[in-house]
Amino acid sequence: MEAPDTRLQWLEWAKEIQFIAQAGMEYSPDAFDRERFARLREISAEMLSLMTEVPLPRVRELFCNETGFQTPKLDSRAAIIRDGRILLVQEKDGLWAMPGGWVDVNQTIASNLIKEAQEEAGLQIKPGRLVALHEYSRRNCRRPFPYHIIKAFVLCTALSEPQLQANPETTAAAWFTPDALPPLHTGKQTAAQIHLCFTAHAAPHWEVEFD
């Protein structure tokens, strides 16, 4: 695992300020303190906008759109392996990824994987063993990003053949061996994470890897 990039320390500060401010706005009983916390959150958004050149209104929409205690966002990925190959879906940008996505508020990790595999690959699956819980900024992407994201990788069994239907996210579904992977959307998963899933699939007993 690579060492943290100290050049992005400003991002960690901005996220911590936003976290403290959001909690303060939710739980402080004093109206004047809530105003101060609101200003702190605005400062964190201004920092992010300045350093990333993303317009401030867009930063507010992405970075300051929640209330209550802030927690990491959860992304789930289905590792569907059969006969030495893994199922990947091609997205609109031409890159490939495991079926998956944000865990919706009314879903569990398992039910979200079932939903995403059906929507993105036209495939019925049964979720099985948890492979890993990875922190996005350590494993997948080192560019500035306003959220902490936890990625859950789960071995799943295919219960049908892919029957991809027209949808707004994917254009193809295909099986790949680990030594012949297509161009990957590394924000969704890296080649190392795919190989980890193959290793877990072959292991009779697997110890979940987590950050």
Summary of the structure (lengths in Angstrom):
residues: 211
radius of gyration: 19.4
end to end distance: 10.4
largest distance: 62.6
contacts: 629
relative contact order: 0.16
helix: 38%
strand: 25%
